[in-house]
Amino acid sequence: MKKGILSFITLLFISISTFANSGVDAILGEWLSQEKDGKITIFKQGDQYFGKISWGKKTGMKDTKNPDEKLRSRDLLGTVILKNFKFTGSAWENGTIYDPNTGKTYDCILKVKDGNKTLDIRGFVGTPMFGRTSTWTRS
């Protein structure tokens, strides 16, 4: 009887912890880019989510492709590339992603997959159907 209760309590804690990690804040933390050349830390401000570059394979990289000439000399490390995402129940939407390799900003949808181990980033112009998906892994 005691083993049964202990097993039930253990299972309950595991279920609660899994549910908590699959909810609104499951996206928070550090993610390694698909190319494995950078890490992005996703954080929350109010009810919106943002992501900034927290590590890069090459140090001292500048934002040379930025369309704003004044920002081309800034370090990429610390640059916020994910902006204004809101959780919609199954994804984080209505945000944008900045691609420092091209200097372009795209509409974007973020989805956590594989038990919170991977993050699909769908960047697009106009409609998600005409876009590209990149997969980041939890760091």
C-alpha positions as CSV (number, residue, x, y, z in Angstrom):
1,M,0.0,0.0,0.0
2,K,2.8,2.4,0.9
3,K,4.6,1.6,-2.3
4,G,1.5,2.3,-4.3
5,I,1.0,5.7,-2.7
6,L,4.7,6.6,-3.1
7,S,4.5,5.6,-6.8
8,F,1.4,7.7,-7.3
9,I,3.0,10.7,-5.7
10,T,6.1,10.3,-7.8
11,L,4.0,10.0,-10.9
12,L,2.0,13.1,-9.9
13,F,5.2,15.2,-9.5
14,I,6.6,14.0,-12.8
15,S,3.3,14.8,-14.6
16,I,3.1,18.3,-13.0
17,S,6.7,19.1,-13.9
18,T,6.1,17.9,-17.5
19,F,3.0,20.0,-17.8
20,A,4.7,23.1,-16.4
21,N,7.5,22.7,-18.9
22,S,5.1,22.4,-21.8
23,G,3.1,25.6,-21.0
24,V,3.4,29.3,-21.7
25,D,7.0,29.6,-20.4
26,A,8.4,26.4,-21.9
27,I,10.3,28.5,-24.4
28,L,12.4,30.3,-21.8
29,G,16.2,29.5,-21.6
30,E,19.1,29.0,-23.9
31,W,18.9,27.6,-27.4
32,L,21.7,26.5,-29.7
33,S,21.2,27.6,-33.4
34,Q,20.8,25.0,-36.1
35,E,24.3,25.7,-37.4
36,K,25.6,25.4,-33.8
37,D,27.5,28.7,-34.2
38,G,25.5,30.7,-31.7
39,K,23.3,30.6,-28.6
40,I,20.1,32.6,-28.1
41,T,18.7,33.3,-24.6
42,I,14.9,33.6,-24.7
43,F,13.4,35.7,-21.9
44,K,10.1,37.2,-20.9
45,Q,9.1,40.9,-20.4
46,G,5.5,41.3,-19.3
47,D,3.5,38.9,-21.5
48,Q,5.9,39.0,-24.4
49,Y,9.0,36.9,-25.3
50,F,12.3,38.1,-26.7
51,G,15.6,36.4,-27.6
52,K,19.1,37.8,-27.6
53,I,22.4,36.4,-28.8
54,S,24.2,35.2,-25.7
55,W,27.2,33.3,-27.3
56,G,28.8,33.1,-30.7
57,K,31.5,30.8,-32.1
58,K,33.3,33.9,-33.5
59,T,33.9,36.6,-31.0
60,G,33.8,40.3,-31.8
61,M,31.3,40.0,-34.6
62,K,29.6,43.3,-35.6
63,D,26.1,43.9,-37.0
64,T,27.6,44.9,-40.4
65,K,24.5,44.0,-42.4
66,N,22.1,46.1,-40.4
67,P,20.0,48.5,-42.5
68,D,20.5,51.2,-40.0
69,E,24.0,52.5,-40.6
70,K,24.3,53.7,-37.0
71,L,23.9,50.1,-35.7
72,R,26.5,48.5,-38.0
73,S,29.3,48.9,-35.5
74,R,27.5,47.3,-32.6
75,D,28.5,43.9,-31.3
76,L,26.2,41.0,-32.2
77,L,26.6,39.6,-28.7
78,G,23.7,40.8,-26.7
79,T,21.6,41.9,-29.8
80,V,17.9,41.1,-29.4
81,I,16.9,39.1,-32.5
82,L,13.5,37.8,-31.4
83,K,10.9,40.4,-30.5
84,N,7.4,40.7,-29.3
85,F,6.2,37.1,-29.3
86,K,3.0,36.1,-27.5
87,F,1.9,32.6,-26.5
88,T,-1.3,31.6,-28.4
89,G,-1.8,28.2,-26.8
90,S,0.3,26.0,-29.0
91,A,3.0,28.5,-30.3
92,W,4.5,31.9,-29.8
93,E,3.3,34.2,-32.6
94,N,3.0,37.8,-33.8
95,G,6.8,38.4,-33.3
96,T,9.7,39.0,-35.5
97,I,13.2,37.6,-36.0
98,Y,16.2,39.6,-37.2
99,D,18.7,37.8,-39.3
100,P,22.1,39.4,-38.7
101,N,23.6,37.5,-41.7
102,T,21.3,39.5,-44.1
103,G,20.2,42.5,-42.0
104,K,16.6,41.5,-42.7
105,T,13.7,41.2,-40.3
106,Y,10.9,38.6,-40.8
107,D,7.6,37.7,-39.2
108,C,8.0,34.6,-37.2
109,I,6.3,31.7,-35.3
110,L,8.1,29.7,-32.6
111,K,7.0,26.1,-31.6
112,V,8.6,23.9,-29.0
113,K,8.9,20.3,-30.1
114,D,10.2,16.9,-29.0
115,G,9.4,17.3,-25.3
116,N,10.8,20.8,-25.1
117,K,14.2,19.7,-26.6
118,T,13.9,21.5,-29.9
119,L,12.5,24.8,-31.1
120,D,11.2,25.3,-34.6
121,I,11.6,28.9,-35.9
122,R,9.5,29.7,-38.9
123,G,10.5,33.0,-40.5
124,F,8.3,34.3,-43.3
125,V,7.1,37.3,-45.3
126,G,3.4,37.8,-45.4
127,T,2.2,34.2,-44.8
128,P,3.9,31.3,-43.0
129,M,3.4,29.2,-46.1
130,F,6.1,31.2,-47.8
131,G,8.9,30.9,-45.3
132,R,11.8,28.8,-44.0
133,T,12.0,26.8,-40.8
134,S,15.2,26.5,-38.7
135,T,15.4,24.1,-35.7
136,W,17.3,25.1,-32.6
137,T,18.2,22.7,-29.7
138,R,18.0,23.3,-26.0
139,S,21.4,24.2,-24.7
